[in-house]
Amino acid sequence: MNTIAIIPLKPVLSTSKSRLSGVIDKHGRMAMTLMMLSTVLKAIEQSKVIEQTVVVGGDSWIGDIRPSLRNVHWIKDNNKGLNKALSQGIRFGFDQHADAVLFLPADLPLITKEDLCKLVETSHGGKYLVICPAKRDKGTNALLIPREANFRPALGKSSFFKHWQQSIDLGFQTTMYYSTNLGIDLDTLKDLKLCQELIPSFWKEVEEWKNSILDYAKSSHNHMLQSNIDVVNR
């Protein structure tokens, strides 16, 4: 089965994880976002079940920070919101003749290759639409959408139930897949504390990504980029 992964990312990295702005500075939130994105991309690469990865959104310079961020196809966000961005990615995937597209958030710090292999396996070769619930807020942390499903994303509050109802209305065979790793995303202070407990190297990895961002900004000749990142001497 030819599956293409679609990962939406905020158009401006510095606005990521704004709900944590009271406890983490802008550079730290930018670094944390890229650290989690890198984790998702690593799981995709190691799983061997995804043919191509597409990131919708993100600043134009993000792919230059580290080699691990370059092996994806980047699409500019149309600035019409998360669901429009995801729909944009889904259309691109099917235009590339994918049998199925797999939505994944960029902020799944615990995701592994095993999660992705089992998720794709649950679709039975693309015969089933697969919905993965979030542990918190009744949201959706992954969607595997077969080409024939004609499915529209409805991310937001209680999106899991909205997606499930839509699949019933469409009459398409649907199943749920859940794992703790896929269920945990990082948006709130409670999420942050949980990730700190489960990932001993969490802050070390964030600091490494923060250094990479600042080093890249200092070495770049793009003055707008340097201004946006607020480069400081360390």
N, C-alpha and C positions, 0 to 999 in steps of 0.2 A: 504494500500500500504506500503510495506516494503522499507523504504528509508534510505540510509546511507549517512551521510554528510562527505565530504572530505575537509579538510582545509590544504593547503600547508603552510609551514613555512620555513623560511631560515634555512639552516643547522647549521649556527653559529649565535646565537642571537645577538652577539655584532656587526654584520654587518647590522642589520636591520635599516631601515629608514636612509640610508646614505645621502640622499638628504637634510636631516635636520641637518647634522653634524655641520654646521656653527652656529646653534642657540641652539642646545641641545647636551649636552655631551653624551658620550657612555652609561653611566648608565641610564640616563634619557630616551634615545631611547630604551634601552632594557626594561625598566619599562613600557614605553608607549606601546610597542608591546605586552607585556604580559597583560596589562590592557585591550587593545582592544580584544585580544584573549579571555580573560575571559568574556568580554561582549558578544561576539559571542556564546561562550559555554553556557552562562546563557540563552540567547534567545532560543537556541536549546533545552535545558533542559525544559524550561517553555512551549515551543510550543506543546510538546507531539506528534509531527508529524514525528519525526526522531527516528529511532530504534537504531542507533549506530553512534558514531562520530569517525572519523579517522583523526589524524594529521600526515601529511607526512613532516618529517624534524624536526628541532629543536634540541638543545643540549640534551644529554641524561639525564641531571639533571633537566630540566625544570619542569617535572611532580612532582618533590619533593618540589617545592617552596611553593605551597599551595594545600590544598585538592581539590579545584575546578578544578585544572589542571590534576588530576589523573583519573577522570572518563571518559577517552577517550582511544582509542587504538592508540599507537604511532608506526609509521613506519619510519625506517631510510631512509633518502633521498639518492637517487642514485647519487647525485651530477652531474646530466646531464641537469640541468635547470628546470625552473618552469613548463613548459608543460610536460616534462618527469616525474616530480614528481607527477603532477596531474594525468597523465595517469596511473602511478603506483598505486595511490590511487583508481582510477576508477576500475582498474582490480581487486584490492583487494575487493572492494565493491561488484562487480558482482560475484566474487568467493565465497562471503558470501551469495549468492542467493538473493541479493537485487533486487527489482523490478525497482528501480531507484536510481541514485546517485545524490547528490546535492553538487556541488562545491560552497564553500563560502570562500572568502578571510579572512585572520585573522585580517584585519584592517578595520572593519566596526564599528566605535564607537557609531553609533546611532541605530543599528539594534535592533528590538524587536521581541517578540514571534508572534505578530500579522502579521509582515512582512512575517515570515516563514509560518505561517498558510495559508495566502492568496497566497503565491507563490506556495505552494504545491497544494492548491485547484485549482489554475489556470491550473495545468497539467491534470485535469480531470481524476484522478486515474492513472496517468502515460501514458495516451494516447497522450499527447502533450509534446514536448520538450519545455522547458521554458528558455528564455534568458533575463537576467536583465542587462540593460545598466548602466554604470557609468555616473554620472553627468558630470564629466570632462574627457577629452581625448578620448571619444568614445570607452572606454574600456568596459569590462564585469565584473560585480560585483556579479553575481551568474549564475549558469547553473544547471537546473534540467534535467538530461539525463536519459530517460527510457532505460531499458535493450535492447530493440529492435532497438534503434536508430543507433548503431555502429558509435558513434560521437567521433571526436578527438578534444581535446582542442587546441586552437590557441591563447592563451593569449599574450598580447603585444599591440602595437600601433594599434588603430582602430579594436580591436578584436571583438567588437560587430558586425560590418559589415561582418567580416570574418566568424564568427559563424553563422550569419543569412544566408549568401551565402551558407555555407556548408550544412545547413539544407535544403535549396532549392534544392541543388544538390542531396541530399539524398532522397528527396521526402517525408520527414517525417513531420507530422503535427507539426507546431511550433507556439508559441505565445510569445509575449513580456509581461513581468511584470515589472512595475517601481514603486518605492516609493522613497521619499526623503531620508528616512533612509537607504535604500539599495543602493541608488545612490552615497552616500558620503563615500569615503574611505580617508585615510590620508597618503599622500606622500609628499606634498609640503608645503611651508610656508603659502600659501593661504588656503590650507586645514586646517592647524593647527589653523590659526586665526578663521576660521569658527567654528571649533569644540570648541574652547575656548568660543565663543559667545553662542553656543547652549548647552554646558555642563558646568554649573556653577562650578561643583566639579572636572573639568578636571584635574587641576594641583594637587589638593589634592589627587586624586586617583593615579596619576602618582607617587607622592612622597611616598605614602603608598607601592606601588609595588617596588619602588626603595629600600626602607628600607627592604622589604622582601627579595629581591635579595641579598643585602649586608649582612643581618643577616644570611641567609642560607649559603653564601660563608664563612663567619667567623666561622660558626659552623661545616662546612664540613671538613672532613679529606682528601679531595681530593685536593692535592696541585696544580694540573694542573688547576682545576676549580678556585681556589683562584687566581692563576696567570692570568687566562683569564679574570676574572672579575676585577682584579686590586683592591683588597680590601683595603680600606682606613679607618682610624680611623675617626669616626664621633663625 
